[in-house]
């Protein structure tokens, strides 16, 4: 695929999903998956590189040991995040397939893998936009990250709400929030259209199935995350974890 064809494909993906799906309906799911993982890896590396630039700007220099540490953490991040996005991809695809079967809709699992892969590709491209926006914001109207750090370190609901209010009172945080909302909305719309197109069902039914699948996966991942932190706290402070 030449550069013009690639850019045209991205244009269709964003602005004309029906044409995009028609043009790419016969593409193998493995090829789409590879494209997604390559894009996602580039996104992770780009984010790490921009963090390194900001570190250099804030500190004036970067030591060789810090470059080595950055390289190790970047590789670690790529492996971990690629595993996570793969779990999300196949679990959401599986739930969509299951719900379609429950509603007596003829469906093939790998078709749904294709739908979710295309949708995640949109998510990742928005990720690049957010990376660039974040870098420009940090260079011009820096966001005070201490509010978010405070949210992580407290369990008091009142404090959490207050810290969120303070965080989103910053112009840069509002800009990123708006882009993030657009990212989520576009992802859901495309996923619904894609599942509707490939499974020959109405868009409303497709949207309900897609949203339900995503909610179930998000809840499951959240519970795993909560369980991990509880177990981690229990191992380091059994008495505190049990009676807090």
N, C-alpha and C positions, 0 to 999 in steps of 0.2 A: 504494500500500500504506500503510494507516494504521499508527500507532505500535503498536497492539496486535497487528496481524497481523505486523508486522516482528519484534516480540519473540517472538511465538509461533513464527515461522519459525526464529529463532535457537535457541529452546528445542528444537525438533524436530531441528535440525542437530546439537546437542550430545548430546541425551539419547534421541532416537528417530530414528536415521538412516534406518530403513526407511520410516517415515511421511514424513519430509522428502523422500526421493527420490521417493516416490509422488506427493506434492503438487507437486513441481517438475520432474517428468520431461519435461514438454513445454516448459519454458522454453528460449528460444533461448540458444545458447552465447555470443552477443555480449553479451546483457544480463547474463549471469553474469560475463563477463570485465570489463565496465564496473564492476559492483558490487565485484568483487575489487580492481580498480585504484583505485577511489575509497576503499575501506576502507584499502588499503595506503598511499595518499597521506596520508590522515588519520593513520595510525599513524606515519609518518615525521615529519609536522609536529608531532604530539603529543610524540614523543620529543625533537625539537629544542627545543620550547617548554619541556619539563621540564628539559632541560639548561641552557637560558637562565635559568630560575628558580634552579637550583642555583648557577649562576655568580654570579647577583645576590646570593644568600644568602651565598656564600663571600667575595665581594669588596665587598659593601656598595653597589655602584652599577654601572651599565652605561653606558658612553659611547656617543654616537650612532654613532661609527665601528664600535663593536662590534655594535650592532644591525644596521648595514648589512652587516657581515661575516657575521653570523648569517643574515640574509635570503638573501644570495648563496649561502652554504654549504648552506642548507636547500633552495633551488631546485636547486642542483647535485646534492644528495643524492637529491631526488625523481626527477630525470631519470635518474640513474645506477641507482638501485635499481629503478625501474619497468622499465627496460630489462633488468636482471638477472632480475627475477622473471618477465618475459615470456619470456626465453630459457629459463628453467627450466621454465615452464609448457608451452611448445610442444615443447621437446626431450623432457621426460618423457612427455608425451602421445604424441609420435611413437614413442618406444621401446616404450611399452605397446602401441600399435597394431601395431608391427612384430612384437613377440613374440607377440601374439595371432594374427597372420597366420601366423607360423612354426609355431605350434601348431595351425594349421588351424581357427581360431575366426573366425566371421564378425564383423567389427567395422568401425565407422565412426570415422575419425580425430576428427571433431568431437564425437562422443559421449565420447571419452576426454579431449578438451579440457575438456568440461563436468565430468567426474569430478575431474580434477586441479584445476580452478578452485574447485570446492566445497571440496575438501580444503585448498587453500591459504587459503581464506577462514577455515577453522578455525584454521590456523596463525597468520594475522594477528590474529584475535581473541585468541588466547593471547598474541600479542605485546603487545597492549594491557594484558593482565593483568600480564605481566612488567614493562612500563613502570611501571605503578602500584606494583607490589611493589618495583621498584628504587628508585623515588623515596622511598617510605616507609623502605626500608632505609638509604638514604643520609642520611636525616634523623634516623634513630634509632640504627642500628648500622652506621656507614659501612664499606664494603668498601675495603681497601687495594688499589688497582689497580696498584701498583708491581710486584707479582709477575707479573701478566699482561704488563706492559711488558717485564719481564726476559725472559719466555719469547720474545717477539718478537725481542729483541736478541741472543739466544744461540743457538748451534747445537749446544751440548753436551747430549747426551741426559740425562746424570746431573743436570745443572743444571735442565733442563726438568722432569724428574720431581719434583725437590725443590721447584721453584717452584710446580708444580701442587698438590703436597701442602700447601704453605703457604697458597696461595690458598683451597683448599677446606677449610682448617681454620677459616675464618671462618664464623660462623653465617649471615650474609647471603648468602654465596656458596653455601652448602649449600641454602638456601631456593630461590634462583634455579635451582640445578641440578635440584632436585626438580621444579619447575614446568616446566623445559625438557624433562625426561625424559617427563613427562605429555604435554607438547605434541607431542613426536615420536611417542609411542605412539598418541595419539588421531588424529593425522594419518594414520599408517600404517593404523590400523584402519578409519577412514572411507574412505580411498582404496581399500582392498581391497574393502570392502563396496560402494562406488559402482561400481567397475569390474566387480565380480561382478554387480551388479544390472543395469547397462546392457548388458552383453555376455552375460548369461545363462550364466555359468560358475560353477563351484564356488569357494567362498571361499578354499580352500587354493591352488588354481591362480592365482586373482587375486592373493593375497598374494605368492606367489613372483614373479609377473610384475612387480608394482608395486615390490617391494623390489629386484629385479634392475635395473629401469629407473632407480630412484633412485641405486643404487650406481654404475652406469655414468656417469650425469650428474655425480655428486659427484666421481668420480675424474677425469673429463674437466676439470671446473672447477678441481680441485686442480692438475692438470698445467699448465693454462693459467696459473694463479696462480704456480706455481713457475717456469714459463718466463718470465713477465713480470718477476719479480724477478731472474732470472738475466740476462736481456737488459738490464734497467735497471742492474744492477751492472756488466755488461760494458761498457756505454757510458760509465759514470762511472769505472770502474777496470778496464780490460781485462786487465791483468796479474794483479790480485788475483782476478778472477772466473775466470780460466783455471786458475790454480794453487792456489786455495784448496781 
